[in-house]
């Protein structure tokens, strides 16, 4: 990778993961590394780089979880403030 980047992958990779839509728009799937990558300098939301990174992580997780038919109810919980432990 010629630039600093965040990446996400699923193993085993579910069918359709390579073409699943992810955010930000600059994110891409690398067939060489079999992962989705997002440049750390992505312009997705320059006022909120944390939100841009969260979008990337959330959309790649959802792609892997949904396409891989993971039991999301068993894996996830609400982490919103005040939602409890």
ZALUMBA-109083 format. One record per residue: residue number from 1; residue in one letter; x, y, z of N, C-alpha, C, O in turn. Coordinates in steps of 0.02 Angstrom, whole numbers, plus 50000, padded with zeros to 5 digits. Last residue first. Example, Ala and Ser with C-alpha at 12.3 -4.5 7.8 and 13.67 -1.06 7.14 Angstrom:
BEGIN
+-----+------+-------+-------+-------+-------+-------+-------+-------+-------+-------+-------+-------+-------+
| seq | type |   n.u |   n.v |   n.w |  ca.u |  ca.v |  ca.w |   c.u |   c.v |   c.w |   o.u |   o.v |   o.w |
+-----+------+-------+-------+-------+-------+-------+-------+-------+-------+-------+-------+-------+-------+
|   2 |    S | 50642 | 49888 | 50354 | 50684 | 49947 | 50357 | 50645 | 50002 | 50394 | 50670 | 50057 | 50402 |
|   1 |    A | 50660 | 49716 | 50390 | 50615 | 49775 | 50390 | 50660 | 49835 | 50390 | 50712 | 49834 | 50423 |
+-----+------+-------+-------+-------+-------+-------+-------+-------+-------+-------+-------+-------+-------+
# end
This chain:
BEGIN
+-----+------+-------+-------+-------+-------+-------+-------+-------+-------+-------+-------+-------+-------+
| seq | type |   n.u |   n.v |   n.w |  ca.u |  ca.v |  ca.w |   c.u |   c.v |   c.w |   o.u |   o.v |   o.w |
+-----+------+-------+-------+-------+-------+-------+-------+-------+-------+-------+-------+-------+-------+
|  85 |    X | 48766 | 49935 | 51536 | 48831 | 49901 | 51526 | 48826 | 49845 | 51477 | 48876 | 49811 | 51464 |
|  84 |    X | 48666 | 50069 | 51465 | 48681 | 50016 | 51513 | 48746 | 49982 | 51495 | 48777 | 49998 | 51444 |
|  83 |    X | 48646 | 50175 | 51385 | 48613 | 50113 | 51365 | 48626 | 50057 | 51414 | 48600 | 50002 | 51406 |
|  82 |    X | 48711 | 50294 | 51402 | 48652 | 50281 | 51443 | 48617 | 50216 | 51428 | 48564 | 50203 | 51456 |
|  81 |    X | 48765 | 50303 | 51236 | 48770 | 50329 | 51304 | 48705 | 50317 | 51341 | 48651 | 50330 | 51315 |
|  80 |    X | 48760 | 50145 | 51149 | 48742 | 50216 | 51154 | 48748 | 50239 | 51226 | 48738 | 50200 | 51272 |
|  79 |    X | 48785 | 50017 | 51118 | 48838 | 50053 | 51155 | 48823 | 50127 | 51161 | 48867 | 50167 | 51176 |
|  78 |    X | 48694 | 49872 | 51114 | 48689 | 49944 | 51107 | 48742 | 49978 | 51150 | 48745 | 49968 | 51211 |
|  77 |    X | 48778 | 49731 | 51043 | 48738 | 49762 | 51095 | 48740 | 49837 | 51084 | 48784 | 49863 | 51049 |
|  76 |    X | 48805 | 49580 | 50949 | 48802 | 49652 | 50957 | 48761 | 49672 | 51018 | 48716 | 49637 | 51040 |
|  75 |    X | 48798 | 49441 | 50935 | 48863 | 49474 | 50935 | 48862 | 49547 | 50957 | 48912 | 49573 | 50981 |
|  74 |    X | 48669 | 49397 | 50929 | 48712 | 49368 | 50980 | 48778 | 49405 | 50987 | 48810 | 49401 | 51039 |
|  73 |    X | 48623 | 49469 | 50820 | 48590 | 49479 | 50885 | 48633 | 49452 | 50941 | 48634 | 49480 | 50996 |
|  72 |    X | 48700 | 49418 | 50715 | 48714 | 49485 | 50740 | 48682 | 49498 | 50807 | 48710 | 49534 | 50849 |
|  71 |    X | 48763 | 49288 | 50664 | 48709 | 49298 | 50712 | 48721 | 49365 | 50747 | 48749 | 49367 | 50801 |
|  70 |    X | 48808 | 49312 | 50491 | 48826 | 49306 | 50562 | 48764 | 49317 | 50605 | 48717 | 49351 | 50584 |
|  69 |    X | 48809 | 49302 | 50350 | 48752 | 49276 | 50389 | 48771 | 49263 | 50462 | 48753 | 49212 | 50491 |
|  68 |    X | 48899 | 49364 | 50272 | 48921 | 49302 | 50304 | 48867 | 49269 | 50346 | 48878 | 49216 | 50375 |
|  67 |    X | 48830 | 49479 | 50239 | 48845 | 49431 | 50186 | 48867 | 49364 | 50214 | 48854 | 49312 | 50184 |
|  66 |    X | 48824 | 49538 | 50369 | 48763 | 49523 | 50331 | 48776 | 49470 | 50277 | 48738 | 49422 | 50271 |
|  65 |    X | 48960 | 49547 | 50408 | 48910 | 49514 | 50450 | 48849 | 49494 | 50411 | 48824 | 49438 | 50418 |
|  64 |    X | 49023 | 49618 | 50302 | 49046 | 49551 | 50322 | 48992 | 49513 | 50361 | 48979 | 49455 | 50348 |
|  63 |    X | 48944 | 49737 | 50303 | 48951 | 49696 | 50242 | 48972 | 49625 | 50260 | 48942 | 49577 | 50235 |
|  62 |    X | 48965 | 49782 | 50434 | 48897 | 49762 | 50412 | 48900 | 49720 | 50349 | 48862 | 49672 | 50343 |
|  61 |    X | 49103 | 49810 | 50428 | 49077 | 49760 | 50475 | 49009 | 49735 | 50452 | 48996 | 49675 | 50449 |
|  60 |    X | 49103 | 49912 | 50334 | 49138 | 49850 | 50318 | 49116 | 49794 | 50364 | 49109 | 49736 | 50343 |
|  59 |    X | 49027 | 50009 | 50401 | 49002 | 49981 | 50338 | 49038 | 49917 | 50318 | 49008 | 49873 | 50289 |
|  58 |    X | 49105 | 50033 | 50517 | 49037 | 50009 | 50523 | 49013 | 49977 | 50458 | 48983 | 49924 | 50459 |
|  57 |    X | 49227 | 50081 | 50464 | 49226 | 50021 | 50506 | 49156 | 49991 | 50510 | 49148 | 49930 | 50507 |
|  56 |    X | 49181 | 50196 | 50393 | 49218 | 50143 | 50360 | 49213 | 50078 | 50399 | 49197 | 50025 | 50371 |
|  55 |    X | 49121 | 50271 | 50497 | 49081 | 50250 | 50438 | 49115 | 50191 | 50403 | 49082 | 50143 | 50384 |
|  54 |    X | 49234 | 50293 | 50578 | 49179 | 50252 | 50603 | 49134 | 50228 | 50546 | 49112 | 50170 | 50546 |
|  53 |    X | 49306 | 50379 | 50492 | 49334 | 50313 | 50509 | 49278 | 50267 | 50535 | 49276 | 50209 | 50516 |
|  52 |    X | 49217 | 50488 | 50493 | 49235 | 50455 | 50430 | 49262 | 50386 | 50443 | 49244 | 50338 | 50408 |
|  51 |    X | 49217 | 50522 | 50628 | 49155 | 50498 | 50598 | 49168 | 50463 | 50532 | 49135 | 50414 | 50515 |
|  50 |    X | 49349 | 50565 | 50640 | 49326 | 50508 | 50680 | 49262 | 50479 | 50650 | 49254 | 50418 | 50647 |
|  49 |    X | 49355 | 50678 | 50558 | 49390 | 50617 | 50536 | 49369 | 50556 | 50577 | 49370 | 50500 | 50550 |
|  48 |    X | 49264 | 50798 | 50526 | 49255 | 50746 | 50575 | 49289 | 50681 | 50552 | 49255 | 50635 | 50530 |
|  47 |    X | 49296 | 50882 | 50425 | 49282 | 50913 | 50489 | 49275 | 50861 | 50544 | 49280 | 50878 | 50604 |
|  46 |    X | 49308 | 50798 | 50314 | 49369 | 50827 | 50343 | 49357 | 50861 | 50410 | 49405 | 50869 | 50449 |
|  45 |    X | 49243 | 50663 | 50270 | 49216 | 50717 | 50311 | 49275 | 50750 | 50346 | 49291 | 50731 | 50403 |
|  44 |    X | 49318 | 50603 | 50160 | 49248 | 50589 | 50175 | 49214 | 50643 | 50215 | 49160 | 50666 | 50196 |
|  43 |    X | 49447 | 50612 | 50116 | 49410 | 50674 | 50123 | 49337 | 50663 | 50139 | 49297 | 50710 | 50132 |
|  42 |    X | 49577 | 50517 | 50192 | 49514 | 50520 | 50156 | 49477 | 50586 | 50169 | 49478 | 50612 | 50224 |
|  41 |    X | 49698 | 50486 | 50241 | 49688 | 50556 | 50222 | 49622 | 50565 | 50185 | 49613 | 50614 | 50149 |
|  40 |    X | 49700 | 50353 | 50254 | 49695 | 50391 | 50316 | 49684 | 50465 | 50301 | 49662 | 50502 | 50345 |
|  39 |    X | 49599 | 50265 | 50135 | 49658 | 50306 | 50150 | 49648 | 50346 | 50214 | 49593 | 50370 | 50227 |
|  38 |    X | 49536 | 50109 | 50166 | 49518 | 50179 | 50163 | 49579 | 50220 | 50180 | 49609 | 50211 | 50233 |
|  37 |    X | 49500 | 49947 | 50099 | 49545 | 49997 | 50127 | 49517 | 50066 | 50120 | 49479 | 50081 | 50073 |
|  36 |    X | 49459 | 49778 | 50114 | 49435 | 49845 | 50098 | 49481 | 49894 | 50133 | 49500 | 49883 | 50191 |
|  35 |    X | 49555 | 49640 | 50046 | 49526 | 49679 | 50100 | 49498 | 49744 | 50073 | 49512 | 49763 | 50016 |
|  34 |    X | 49647 | 49563 | 49970 | 49580 | 49539 | 49987 | 49553 | 49574 | 50049 | 49531 | 49542 | 50097 |
|  33 |    X | 49761 | 49613 | 49916 | 49762 | 49600 | 49988 | 49697 | 49569 | 50013 | 49693 | 49551 | 50072 |
|  32 |    X | 49722 | 49616 | 49781 | 49788 | 49591 | 49800 | 49790 | 49570 | 49873 | 49817 | 49518 | 49891 |
|  31 |    X | 49599 | 49676 | 49777 | 49602 | 49605 | 49763 | 49670 | 49575 | 49780 | 49675 | 49514 | 49792 |
|  30 |    X | 49540 | 49792 | 49885 | 49603 | 49773 | 49853 | 49603 | 49698 | 49840 | 49606 | 49659 | 49887 |
|  29 |    X | 49410 | 49908 | 49876 | 49428 | 49839 | 49889 | 49492 | 49822 | 49851 | 49497 | 49838 | 49792 |
|  28 |    X | 49405 | 50072 | 49952 | 49408 | 50027 | 49895 | 49426 | 49957 | 49918 | 49453 | 49947 | 49973 |
|  27 |    X | 49350 | 50238 | 49993 | 49367 | 50169 | 50013 | 49364 | 50124 | 49951 | 49326 | 50136 | 49904 |
|  26 |    X | 49300 | 50359 | 49954 | 49369 | 50343 | 49934 | 49390 | 50273 | 49954 | 49443 | 50250 | 49933 |
|  25 |    X | 49175 | 50369 | 50014 | 49178 | 50357 | 49941 | 49248 | 50337 | 49918 | 49255 | 50302 | 49868 |
|  24 |    X | 49202 | 50285 | 50173 | 49184 | 50341 | 50130 | 49192 | 50323 | 50056 | 49213 | 50268 | 50039 |
|  23 |    X | 49085 | 50150 | 50151 | 49100 | 50221 | 50156 | 49169 | 50229 | 50186 | 49192 | 50185 | 50223 |
|  22 |    X | 49042 | 50021 | 50033 | 49069 | 50043 | 50097 | 49082 | 50118 | 50093 | 49089 | 50147 | 50039 |
|  21 |    X | 48951 | 49892 | 49954 | 48964 | 49964 | 49961 | 48989 | 49981 | 50031 | 48962 | 49958 | 50081 |
|  20 |    X | 49035 | 49745 | 49899 | 48989 | 49776 | 49946 | 49004 | 49851 | 49951 | 49062 | 49872 | 49952 |
|  19 |    X | 49123 | 49674 | 49824 | 49083 | 49725 | 49789 | 49033 | 49760 | 49835 | 48992 | 49799 | 49812 |
|  18 |    X | 49183 | 49585 | 49909 | 49226 | 49627 | 49867 | 49187 | 49683 | 49834 | 49216 | 49735 | 49818 |
|  17 |    X | 49077 | 49512 | 49963 | 49113 | 49560 | 50005 | 49154 | 49609 | 49963 | 49159 | 49668 | 49979 |
|  16 |    X | 49021 | 49412 | 49886 | 48995 | 49480 | 49879 | 49032 | 49532 | 49919 | 49020 | 49592 | 49910 |
|  15 |    X | 49041 | 49280 | 50000 | 49026 | 49300 | 49931 | 48996 | 49370 | 49930 | 48951 | 49385 | 49970 |
|  14 |    X | 49152 | 49314 | 50138 | 49088 | 49293 | 50110 | 49079 | 49317 | 50038 | 49108 | 49368 | 50018 |
|  13 |    X | 49308 | 49251 | 50181 | 49275 | 49306 | 50147 | 49209 | 49283 | 50118 | 49208 | 49237 | 50077 |
|  12 |    X | 49320 | 49176 | 50342 | 49325 | 49172 | 50269 | 49284 | 49228 | 50238 | 49233 | 49249 | 50264 |
|  11 |    X | 49362 | 49342 | 50360 | 49389 | 49276 | 50345 | 49346 | 49223 | 50379 | 49337 | 49226 | 50440 |
|  10 |    X | 49367 | 49506 | 50302 | 49327 | 49454 | 50332 | 49357 | 49387 | 50311 | 49375 | 49377 | 50253 |
|   9 |    X | 49447 | 49664 | 50340 | 49438 | 49604 | 50300 | 49394 | 49555 | 50338 | 49384 | 49562 | 50398 |
|   8 |    X | 49503 | 49830 | 50324 | 49457 | 49783 | 50356 | 49451 | 49723 | 50310 | 49449 | 49730 | 50249 |
|   7 |    X | 49617 | 49966 | 50359 | 49590 | 49912 | 50318 | 49545 | 49867 | 50359 | 49549 | 49866 | 50421 |
|   6 |    X | 49682 | 50130 | 50333 | 49647 | 50083 | 50377 | 49622 | 50027 | 50331 | 49609 | 50039 | 50272 |
|   5 |    X | 49842 | 50186 | 50273 | 49771 | 50170 | 50264 | 49746 | 50127 | 50321 | 49785 | 50091 | 50353 |
|   4 |    X | 49970 | 50279 | 50193 | 49942 | 50253 | 50255 | 49867 | 50241 | 50246 | 49832 | 50281 | 50215 |
|   3 |    X | 50012 | 50218 | 50026 | 49993 | 50272 | 50072 | 49968 | 50242 | 50137 | 49946 | 50184 | 50138 |
|   2 |    X | 50040 | 50105 | 49950 | 50086 | 50162 | 49945 | 50070 | 50220 | 49992 | 50110 | 50266 | 49998 |
|   1 |    X | 50043 | 49942 | 50000 | 50000 | 50000 | 50000 | 50045 | 50062 | 50000 | 50085 | 50070 | 50046 |
+-----+------+-------+-------+-------+-------+-------+-------+-------+-------+-------+-------+-------+-------+
# end
